[in-house]
Amino acid sequence: MVWPVGDRYRALIRLARGHDLARARVDDLLTPARNMATRVFAHGRRQGVFQTTVPPDPLGRAIEAQLLALLDCADCGLWSDDGTGAATLIAAGVAPDTAAAKVDQVRKSGSTPSPV
């Protein structure tokens, strides 16, 4: 899951993103995760699961920003979630019932499905 990693390193990510000199390095470090997110969103679009209004790469960047914002909200006590909920899938355009069922399926199986 992305949540524990983001939770642990979000302050460093935020600081690095705020400095233009470090931005290229942060982008380099995030490239593998961003590439995977783009593949997942492209696959989901082909399957009719994710919305098609926003292309996969920008959608991945938007979800990345949303995750950091949700972590901030959890930090401030505005929201309580351990990151295993379906909020990210819903933001990507998956119907809430479908997103909740998929998260439940992954929890029960104990493994993460293949991204593509």
Backbone hydrogen bonds, N-H to C=O, Kabsch-Sander energy under -0.5 kcal/mol:
donor,donor_aa,acceptor,acceptor_aa,energy
5,V,1,M,-0.6
6,G,2,V,-2.8
7,D,3,W,-3.1
8,R,4,P,-2.0
9,Y,5,V,-2.3
10,R,6,G,-1.6
13,I,9,Y,-2.5
14,R,10,R,-2.8
15,L,11,A,-2.5
16,A,12,L,-2.7
17,R,13,I,-2.5
18,G,14,R,-1.2
19,H,16,A,-1.1
20,D,18,G,-0.5
22,A,19,H,-0.8
23,R,19,H,-1.3
24,A,20,D,-0.7
26,V,22,A,-2.7
27,D,23,R,-2.7
28,D,24,A,-2.2
29,L,25,R,-2.4
30,L,26,V,-2.3
31,T,27,D,-1.1
34,R,30,L,-2.9
35,N,31,T,-3.0
36,M,32,P,-2.1
37,A,33,A,-2.5
38,T,34,R,-2.5
39,R,35,N,-2.2
40,V,36,M,-2.7
41,F,37,A,-2.8
42,A,38,T,-2.5
43,H,39,R,-2.6
44,G,40,V,-2.8
45,R,41,F,-2.2
46,R,42,A,-2.1
47,Q,43,H,-1.9
48,G,44,G,-0.5
48,G,45,R,-1.1
49,V,44,G,-3.0
50,F,44,G,-0.9
51,Q,92,A,-1.5
59,L,55,P,-2.3
60,G,56,P,-2.4
61,R,57,D,-2.0
62,A,58,P,-2.3
63,I,59,L,-2.5
64,E,60,G,-2.3
65,A,61,R,-2.2
66,Q,62,A,-2.3
67,L,63,I,-2.7
68,L,64,E,-1.8
69,A,65,A,-2.2
70,L,66,Q,-2.9
71,L,67,L,-2.3
72,D,68,L,-2.0
73,C,69,A,-2.2
74,A,70,L,-2.4
75,D,71,L,-2.3
76,C,72,D,-2.1
77,G,74,A,-0.9
78,L,73,C,-2.3
79,W,73,C,-1.0
81,D,79,W,-0.6
90,I,86,A,-2.5
91,A,87,A,-2.3
92,A,88,T,-1.4
93,G,90,I,-1.7
94,V,89,L,-2.3
99,A,95,A,-2.8
100,A,96,P,-2.5
101,A,97,D,-2.1
102,K,98,T,-2.3
103,V,99,A,-2.4
104,D,100,A,-2.3
105,Q,101,A,-2.4
106,V,102,K,-2.4
107,R,103,V,-2.5
108,K,104,D,-2.5
109,S,105,Q,-2.1
110,G,106,V,-1.8
111,S,106,V,-0.7
